[in-house]
Amino acid sequence: MRKFILLATLSPQGLQTLQVTPERLLEVNREIEDLGGRVLDQWAVLGYYDFLSIIEAPDEATVAHMTAELSARGSATFETLTVVETSDVFTGLDD
């Protein structure tokens, strides 16, 4: 499994949903699992993005499908970053 960073920005509708039913966040995490991923860690953040999530998924196509599915609901938009281990980029770090 590969790691990815999801940066989520809530729409006004998404923010209102979380204020009324905060457990919706856990439901979305379960939906991510149903779509082939797994949330490893998650934080609420201040600034342009509302949430930063570290997820695992088999590949970029799975994450693209996942974020398209979640974005289509109108509650959030996502930016996805692929994580590459530094030891894979800079040889000799494990020595």
C-alpha positions as CSV (number, residue, x, y, z in Angstrom):
1,M,0.0,0.0,0.0
2,R,1.2,3.5,-0.8
3,K,0.7,6.6,1.4
4,F,-1.0,9.8,0.4
5,I,-1.8,13.1,2.0
6,L,-5.3,14.4,1.6
7,L,-5.8,18.1,2.2
8,A,-9.5,18.8,2.6
9,T,-11.4,22.1,2.4
10,L,-15.0,22.0,3.6
11,S,-17.8,23.8,1.8
12,P,-20.2,25.8,3.8
13,Q,-22.6,22.8,3.6
14,G,-19.8,20.4,4.8
15,L,-19.0,22.7,7.7
16,Q,-22.6,22.9,8.7
17,T,-22.9,19.1,8.5
18,L,-19.9,18.6,10.8
19,Q,-21.2,21.2,13.3
20,V,-24.6,19.4,13.6
21,T,-23.3,15.8,13.3
22,P,-19.5,15.7,14.2
23,E,-19.6,11.9,13.9
24,R,-19.9,12.4,10.2
25,L,-16.1,12.6,10.0
26,L,-15.8,9.0,11.2
27,E,-18.4,7.9,8.7
28,V,-16.4,9.5,5.9
29,N,-13.3,7.6,7.2
30,R,-15.3,4.4,6.9
31,E,-16.4,5.4,3.4
32,I,-12.7,5.9,2.5
33,E,-12.2,2.3,3.6
34,D,-15.1,1.1,1.4
35,L,-13.5,2.9,-1.5
36,G,-10.2,1.0,-1.1
37,G,-8.2,3.3,1.3
38,R,-7.5,3.5,5.0
39,V,-7.0,6.6,7.1
40,L,-3.8,6.3,9.1
41,D,-3.9,9.7,10.8
42,Q,-6.0,12.9,10.7
43,W,-5.8,16.4,12.0
44,A,-8.0,19.5,11.8
45,V,-5.8,22.4,10.7
46,L,-6.0,26.1,10.6
47,G,-5.6,28.0,7.3
48,Y,-6.7,27.3,3.8
49,Y,-7.3,23.6,4.5
50,D,-9.6,22.3,7.2
51,F,-8.3,18.7,7.5
52,L,-5.0,16.9,6.8
53,S,-5.3,13.2,6.5
54,I,-2.6,10.5,5.9
55,I,-4.1,7.6,4.1
56,E,-3.0,4.3,2.5
57,A,-4.3,3.1,-0.8
58,P,-3.1,0.7,-3.5
59,D,-2.4,3.4,-6.1
60,E,-3.1,6.9,-7.5
61,A,-6.1,5.7,-9.4
62,T,-7.8,4.5,-6.3
63,V,-7.2,7.8,-4.6
64,A,-8.4,9.7,-7.6
65,H,-11.6,7.7,-7.6
66,M,-12.0,8.1,-3.9
67,T,-11.6,11.9,-3.9
68,A,-13.8,12.3,-7.0
69,E,-16.5,10.3,-5.2
70,L,-16.2,12.3,-2.0
71,S,-16.0,15.7,-3.8
72,A,-19.1,14.9,-5.9
73,R,-21.2,15.2,-2.7
74,G,-20.4,18.9,-2.5
75,S,-19.2,18.9,1.2
76,A,-15.5,19.2,0.5
77,T,-12.8,19.6,-2.1
78,F,-9.4,17.8,-1.9
79,E,-5.8,18.2,-2.8
80,T,-3.9,15.0,-3.0
81,L,-0.1,14.6,-2.5
82,T,1.7,11.3,-3.1
83,V,4.2,10.5,-0.3
84,V,7.6,9.2,-1.4
85,E,9.9,7.8,1.3
86,T,13.1,10.0,1.6
87,S,15.2,6.8,1.4
88,D,13.7,6.1,-2.0
89,V,14.6,9.6,-3.2
90,F,18.0,10.1,-1.6
91,T,20.1,6.9,-1.8
92,G,22.3,6.2,1.2
93,L,20.0,7.5,3.9
94,D,19.5,4.1,5.3
95,D,23.3,3.4,5.6
